[in-house]
Amino acid sequence: MSEVPFHTTRMGHRFFEHTMPELVRQLAQLNENLKRALVKQEKELPEDAAPGSGSTQSDDGANL
């Protein structure tokens, strides 16, 4: 059986011409959504509860 390179097959062509570009677009959109969510969250946090405000307790209540 001959080894046909993936990129020369119909499935490979579809993968590189459609699936990969769509994946990149979706990742870029996810990144933009995360940025917007972070900005929104930072606006909603009170000043004294901002990250790095000196709290050294972990989520389970243990001091770090």
Biopython code that builds the backbone (N, CA, C, O; Angstrom):
import numpy as np
from Bio.PDB.StructureBuilder import StructureBuilder

atoms = [
    (1, "MET", "N", (0.836, -1.181, 0.000)),
    (1, "MET", "CA", (0.000, 0.000, 0.000)),
    (1, "MET", "C", (0.882, 1.246, 0.000)),
    (1, "MET", "O", (1.819, 1.348, 0.792)),
    (2, "SER", "N", (0.587, 2.175, -0.872)),
    (2, "SER", "CA", (1.411, 3.379, -0.960)),
    (2, "SER", "C", (0.969, 4.405, 0.079)),
    (2, "SER", "O", (-0.214, 4.525, 0.399)),
    (3, "GLU", "N", (1.920, 5.118, 0.581)),
    (3, "GLU", "CA", (1.673, 6.162, 1.569)),
    (3, "GLU", "C", (1.385, 7.470, 0.833)),
    (3, "GLU", "O", (2.281, 8.048, 0.217)),
    (4, "VAL", "N", (0.146, 7.933, 0.896)),
    (4, "VAL", "CA", (-0.241, 9.184, 0.252)),
    (4, "VAL", "C", (-0.150, 10.294, 1.299)),
    (4, "VAL", "O", (-0.752, 10.183, 2.367)),
    (5, "PRO", "N", (0.587, 11.352, 1.007)),
    (5, "PRO", "CA", (0.674, 12.455, 1.963)),
    (5, "PRO", "C", (-0.722, 13.035, 2.254)),
    (5, "PRO", "O", (-1.533, 13.231, 1.350)),
    (6, "PHE", "N", (-0.968, 13.296, 3.522)),
    (6, "PHE", "CA", (-2.281, 13.768, 3.954)),
    (6, "PHE", "C", (-2.720, 15.015, 3.204)),
    (6, "PHE", "O", (-3.878, 15.119, 2.799)),
    (7, "HIS", "N", (-1.807, 15.961, 3.016)),
    (7, "HIS", "CA", (-2.186, 17.223, 2.379)),
    (7, "HIS", "C", (-2.607, 17.068, 0.923)),
    (7, "HIS", "O", (-3.207, 17.983, 0.359)),
    (8, "THR", "N", (-2.308, 15.930, 0.302)),
    (8, "THR", "CA", (-2.705, 15.713, -1.092)),
    (8, "THR", "C", (-4.060, 15.025, -1.206)),
    (8, "THR", "O", (-4.591, 14.904, -2.310)),
    (9, "THR", "N", (-4.624, 14.577, -0.109)),
    (9, "THR", "CA", (-5.925, 13.909, -0.148)),
    (9, "THR", "C", (-7.053, 14.943, -0.082)),
    (9, "THR", "O", (-6.827, 16.096, 0.286)),
    (10, "ARG", "N", (-8.254, 14.526, -0.436)),
    (10, "ARG", "CA", (-9.414, 15.410, -0.350)),
    (10, "ARG", "C", (-9.632, 15.837, 1.106)),
    (10, "ARG", "O", (-9.909, 17.004, 1.383)),
    (11, "MET", "N", (-9.507, 14.894, 2.014)),
    (11, "MET", "CA", (-9.683, 15.198, 3.435)),
    (11, "MET", "C", (-8.593, 16.158, 3.919)),
    (11, "MET", "O", (-8.881, 17.081, 4.681)),
    (12, "GLY", "N", (-7.378, 15.956, 3.496)),
    (12, "GLY", "CA", (-6.281, 16.837, 3.865)),
    (12, "GLY", "C", (-6.472, 18.234, 3.314)),
    (12, "GLY", "O", (-6.199, 19.223, 3.994)),
    (13, "HIS", "N", (-6.939, 18.312, 2.085)),
    (13, "HIS", "CA", (-7.196, 19.613, 1.471)),
    (13, "HIS", "C", (-8.264, 20.362, 2.267)),
    (13, "HIS", "O", (-8.102, 21.547, 2.559)),
    (14, "ARG", "N", (-9.350, 19.680, 2.617)),
    (14, "ARG", "CA", (-10.414, 20.315, 3.401)),
    (14, "ARG", "C", (-9.881, 20.753, 4.772)),
    (14, "ARG", "O", (-10.216, 21.833, 5.258)),
    (15, "PHE", "N", (-9.054, 19.913, 5.384)),
    (15, "PHE", "CA", (-8.490, 20.241, 6.692)),
    (15, "PHE", "C", (-7.683, 21.533, 6.636)),
    (15, "PHE", "O", (-7.866, 22.423, 7.466)),
    (16, "PHE", "N", (-6.797, 21.631, 5.663)),
    (16, "PHE", "CA", (-5.918, 22.799, 5.583)),
    (16, "PHE", "C", (-6.597, 24.032, 5.002)),
    (16, "PHE", "O", (-6.219, 25.155, 5.333)),
    (17, "GLU", "N", (-7.592, 23.842, 4.141)),
    (17, "GLU", "CA", (-8.257, 24.983, 3.510)),
    (17, "GLU", "C", (-9.471, 25.483, 4.295)),
    (17, "GLU", "O", (-9.853, 26.644, 4.147)),
    (18, "HIS", "N", (-10.077, 24.645, 5.116)),
    (18, "HIS", "CA", (-11.269, 25.070, 5.838)),
    (18, "HIS", "C", (-11.138, 24.916, 7.354)),
    (18, "HIS", "O", (-11.327, 25.875, 8.103)),
    (19, "THR", "N", (-10.813, 23.708, 7.794)),
    (19, "THR", "CA", (-10.819, 23.420, 9.233)),
    (19, "THR", "C", (-9.788, 24.245, 9.990)),
    (19, "THR", "O", (-10.123, 24.854, 11.005)),
    (20, "MET", "N", (-8.559, 24.281, 9.531)),
    (20, "MET", "CA", (-7.517, 25.038, 10.241)),
    (20, "MET", "C", (-7.800, 26.542, 10.267)),
    (20, "MET", "O", (-7.691, 27.149, 11.333)),
    (21, "PRO", "N", (-8.156, 27.167, 9.148)),
    (21, "PRO", "CA", (-8.476, 28.591, 9.222)),
    (21, "PRO", "C", (-9.664, 28.875, 10.149)),
    (21, "PRO", "O", (-9.663, 29.879, 10.862)),
    (22, "GLU", "N", (-10.667, 28.007, 10.144)),
    (22, "GLU", "CA", (-11.811, 28.192, 11.036)),
    (22, "GLU", "C", (-11.382, 28.045, 12.494)),
    (22, "GLU", "O", (-11.844, 28.794, 13.354)),
    (23, "LEU", "N", (-10.517, 27.104, 12.770)),
    (23, "LEU", "CA", (-9.998, 26.922, 14.124)),
    (23, "LEU", "C", (-9.260, 28.175, 14.592)),
    (23, "LEU", "O", (-9.427, 28.606, 15.733)),
    (24, "VAL", "N", (-8.459, 28.746, 13.731)),
    (24, "VAL", "CA", (-7.729, 29.968, 14.069)),
    (24, "VAL", "C", (-8.707, 31.116, 14.320)),
    (24, "VAL", "O", (-8.527, 31.881, 15.268)),
    (25, "ARG", "N", (-9.737, 31.243, 13.483)),
    (25, "ARG", "CA", (-10.747, 32.293, 13.697)),
    (25, "ARG", "C", (-11.458, 32.107, 15.028)),
    (25, "ARG", "O", (-11.687, 33.078, 15.750)),
    (26, "GLN", "N", (-11.809, 30.872, 15.358)),
    (26, "GLN", "CA", (-12.503, 30.607, 16.613)),
    (26, "GLN", "C", (-11.612, 30.897, 17.817)),
    (26, "GLN", "O", (-12.092, 31.422, 18.822)),
    (27, "LEU", "N", (-10.346, 30.572, 17.736)),
    (27, "LEU", "CA", (-9.416, 30.875, 18.827)),
    (27, "LEU", "C", (-9.253, 32.388, 19.003)),
    (27, "LEU", "O", (-9.185, 32.881, 20.129)),
    (28, "ALA", "N", (-9.193, 33.108, 17.905)),
    (28, "ALA", "CA", (-9.090, 34.568, 17.987)),
    (28, "ALA", "C", (-10.349, 35.144, 18.625)),
    (28, "ALA", "O", (-10.264, 36.061, 19.443)),
    (29, "GLN", "N", (-11.517, 34.614, 18.260)),
    (29, "GLN", "CA", (-12.769, 35.086, 18.845)),
    (29, "GLN", "C", (-12.820, 34.776, 20.335)),
    (29, "GLN", "O", (-13.263, 35.606, 21.130)),
    (30, "LEU", "N", (-12.369, 33.590, 20.714)),
    (30, "LEU", "CA", (-12.318, 33.216, 22.130)),
    (30, "LEU", "C", (-11.418, 34.170, 22.898)),
    (30, "LEU", "O", (-11.757, 34.592, 24.004)),
    (31, "ASN", "N", (-10.278, 34.510, 22.324)),
    (31, "ASN", "CA", (-9.358, 35.440, 22.959)),
    (31, "ASN", "C", (-10.013, 36.801, 23.162)),
    (31, "ASN", "O", (-9.872, 37.401, 24.228)),
    (32, "GLU", "N", (-10.726, 37.293, 22.151)),
    (32, "GLU", "CA", (-11.419, 38.578, 22.277)),
    (32, "GLU", "C", (-12.499, 38.514, 23.353)),
    (32, "GLU", "O", (-12.660, 39.455, 24.131)),
    (33, "ASN", "N", (-13.237, 37.408, 23.399)),
    (33, "ASN", "CA", (-14.277, 37.256, 24.419)),
    (33, "ASN", "C", (-13.679, 37.232, 25.824)),
    (33, "ASN", "O", (-14.236, 37.825, 26.748)),
    (34, "LEU", "N", (-12.563, 36.558, 25.983)),
    (34, "LEU", "CA", (-11.903, 36.518, 27.287)),
    (34, "LEU", "C", (-11.400, 37.899, 27.695)),
    (34, "LEU", "O", (-11.502, 38.277, 28.862)),
    (35, "LYS", "N", (-10.863, 38.648, 26.748)),
    (35, "LYS", "CA", (-10.406, 40.006, 27.041)),
    (35, "LYS", "C", (-11.569, 40.869, 27.517)),
    (35, "LYS", "O", (-11.450, 41.586, 28.511)),
    (36, "ARG", "N", (-12.708, 40.797, 26.800)),
    (36, "ARG", "CA", (-13.878, 41.588, 27.184)),
    (36, "ARG", "C", (-14.396, 41.178, 28.555)),
    (36, "ARG", "O", (-14.775, 42.036, 29.352)),
    (37, "ALA", "N", (-14.418, 39.884, 28.840)),
    (37, "ALA", "CA", (-14.894, 39.404, 30.134)),
    (37, "ALA", "C", (-13.977, 39.884, 31.253)),
    (37, "ALA", "O", (-14.450, 40.247, 32.330)),
    (38, "LEU", "N", (-12.672, 39.888, 31.008)),
    (38, "LEU", "CA", (-11.718, 40.343, 32.013)),
    (38, "LEU", "C", (-11.893, 41.830, 32.299)),
    (38, "LEU", "O", (-11.877, 42.250, 33.456)),
    (39, "VAL", "N", (-12.060, 42.622, 31.246)),
    (39, "VAL", "CA", (-12.269, 44.064, 31.426)),
    (39, "VAL", "C", (-13.546, 44.303, 32.220)),
    (39, "VAL", "O", (-13.569, 45.124, 33.137)),
    (40, "LYS", "N", (-14.603, 43.588, 31.870)),
    (40, "LYS", "CA", (-15.873, 43.736, 32.583)),
    (40, "LYS", "C", (-15.719, 43.343, 34.049)),
    (40, "LYS", "O", (-16.222, 44.037, 34.933)),
    (41, "GLN", "N", (-15.031, 42.241, 34.312)),
    (41, "GLN", "CA", (-14.828, 41.781, 35.682)),
    (41, "GLN", "C", (-14.003, 42.785, 36.479)),
    (41, "GLN", "O", (-14.310, 43.051, 37.641)),
    (42, "GLU", "N", (-12.965, 43.341, 35.872)),
    (42, "GLU", "CA", (-12.124, 44.314, 36.561)),
    (42, "GLU", "C", (-12.913, 45.577, 36.904)),
    (42, "GLU", "O", (-12.672, 46.187, 37.946)),
    (43, "LYS", "N", (-13.841, 45.973, 36.052)),
    (43, "LYS", "CA", (-14.664, 47.153, 36.320)),
    (43, "LYS", "C", (-15.632, 46.901, 37.468)),
    (43, "LYS", "O", (-15.957, 47.821, 38.219)),
    (44, "GLU", "N", (-16.093, 45.666, 37.611)),
    (44, "GLU", "CA", (-17.072, 45.331, 38.640)),
    (44, "GLU", "C", (-16.454, 45.097, 40.013)),
    (44, "GLU", "O", (-17.155, 45.184, 41.021)),
    (45, "LEU", "N", (-15.151, 44.802, 40.074)),
    (45, "LEU", "CA", (-14.497, 44.540, 41.352)),
    (45, "LEU", "C", (-14.286, 45.835, 42.122)),
    (45, "LEU", "O", (-13.903, 46.847, 41.535)),
    (46, "PRO", "N", (-14.534, 45.818, 43.440)),
    (46, "PRO", "CA", (-14.193, 46.996, 44.239)),
    (46, "PRO", "C", (-12.671, 47.167, 44.270)),
    (46, "PRO", "O", (-11.926, 46.203, 44.091)),
    (47, "GLU", "N", (-12.229, 48.378, 44.494)),
    (47, "GLU", "CA", (-10.791, 48.680, 44.488)),
    (47, "GLU", "C", (-9.999, 47.811, 45.466)),
    (47, "GLU", "O", (-8.909, 47.350, 45.128)),
    (48, "ASP", "N", (-10.525, 47.579, 46.672)),
    (48, "ASP", "CA", (-9.784, 46.817, 47.672)),
    (48, "ASP", "C", (-9.796, 45.317, 47.400)),
    (48, "ASP", "O", (-9.058, 44.578, 48.052)),
    (49, "ALA", "N", (-10.600, 44.849, 46.468)),
    (49, "ALA", "CA", (-10.654, 43.419, 46.157)),
    (49, "ALA", "C", (-9.912, 43.104, 44.867)),
    (49, "ALA", "O", (-9.973, 41.975, 44.381)),
    (50, "ALA", "N", (-9.223, 44.071, 44.314)),
    (50, "ALA", "CA", (-8.491, 43.860, 43.072)),
    (50, "ALA", "C", (-7.381, 42.840, 43.277)),
    (50, "ALA", "O", (-6.822, 42.761, 44.371)),
    (51, "PRO", "N", (-7.045, 42.055, 42.251)),
    (51, "PRO", "CA", (-5.948, 41.102, 42.374)),
    (51, "PRO", "C", (-4.656, 41.799, 42.774)),
    (51, "PRO", "O", (-4.350, 42.888, 42.287)),
    (52, "GLY", "N", (-3.905, 41.164, 43.661)),
    (52, "GLY", "CA", (-2.641, 41.730, 44.104)),
    (52, "GLY", "C", (-2.805, 42.778, 45.179)),
    (52, "GLY", "O", (-1.892, 43.567, 45.421)),
    (53, "SER", "N", (-3.966, 42.798, 45.834)),
    (53, "SER", "CA", (-4.202, 43.825, 46.844)),
    (53, "SER", "C", (-3.678, 43.431, 48.213)),
    (53, "SER", "O", (-3.959, 44.102, 49.206)),
    (54, "GLY", "N", (-2.915, 42.341, 48.271)),
    (54, "GLY", "CA", (-2.298, 41.974, 49.533)),
    (54, "GLY", "C", (-2.875, 40.729, 50.176)),
    (54, "GLY", "O", (-2.328, 40.250, 51.170)),
    (55, "SER", "N", (-3.939, 40.198, 49.655)),
    (55, "SER", "CA", (-4.522, 38.984, 50.214)),
    (55, "SER", "C", (-3.607, 37.800, 49.928)),
    (55, "SER", "O", (-3.202, 37.576, 48.787)),
    (56, "THR", "N", (-3.290, 37.053, 50.966)),
    (56, "THR", "CA", (-2.411, 35.898, 50.798)),
    (56, "THR", "C", (-3.102, 34.624, 51.240)),
    (56, "THR", "O", (-2.456, 33.717, 51.764)),
    (57, "GLN", "N", (-4.405, 34.545, 51.035)),
    (57, "GLN", "CA", (-5.136, 33.347, 51.388)),
    (57, "GLN", "C", (-5.556, 32.627, 50.122)),
    (57, "GLN", "O", (-5.979, 33.257, 49.152)),
    (58, "SER", "N", (-5.440, 31.299, 50.131)),
    (58, "SER", "CA", (-5.873, 30.519, 48.985)),
    (58, "SER", "C", (-7.374, 30.311, 49.043)),
    (58, "SER", "O", (-8.025, 30.699, 50.013)),
    (59, "ASP", "N", (-7.919, 29.705, 48.013)),
    (59, "ASP", "CA", (-9.369, 29.481, 47.941)),
    (59, "ASP", "C", (-9.894, 28.631, 49.091)),
    (59, "ASP", "O", (-11.046, 28.790, 49.495)),
    (60, "ASP", "N", (-9.075, 27.735, 49.623)),
    (60, "ASP", "CA", (-9.550, 26.873, 50.692)),
    (60, "ASP", "C", (-9.326, 27.505, 52.080)),
    (60, "ASP", "O", (-9.564, 26.856, 53.099)),
    (61, "GLY", "N", (-8.880, 28.742, 52.119)),
    (61, "GLY", "CA", (-8.731, 29.461, 53.380)),
    (61, "GLY", "C", (-7.343, 29.363, 54.011)),
    (61, "GLY", "O", (-7.080, 30.002, 55.030)),
    (62, "ALA", "N", (-6.463, 28.573, 53.419)),
    (62, "ALA", "CA", (-5.123, 28.424, 53.972)),
    (62, "ALA", "C", (-4.287, 29.662, 53.662)),
    (62, "ALA", "O", (-4.353, 30.208, 52.560)),
    (63, "ASN", "N", (-3.506, 30.094, 54.639)),
    (63, "ASN", "CA", (-2.598, 31.223, 54.397)),
    (63, "ASN", "C", (-1.425, 30.775, 53.547)),
    (63, "ASN", "O", (-0.902, 29.674, 53.716)),
    (64, "LEU", "N", (-1.027, 31.621, 52.651)),
    (64, "LEU", "CA", (0.106, 31.291, 51.758)),
    (64, "LEU", "C", (1.362, 31.931, 52.255)),
    (64, "LEU", "O", (2.419, 31.773, 51.644)),
]
sb = StructureBuilder()
sb.init_structure("model")
sb.init_model(0)
sb.init_chain("A")
sb.init_seg("    ")
for serial, (resi, resn, name, xyz) in enumerate(atoms, 1):
    if name == "N":
        sb.init_residue(resn, " ", resi, " ")
    sb.init_atom(name, np.array(xyz, "f"), 0.0, 1.0, " ", f" {name:<3s}", serial, name[0])
structure = sb.get_structure()
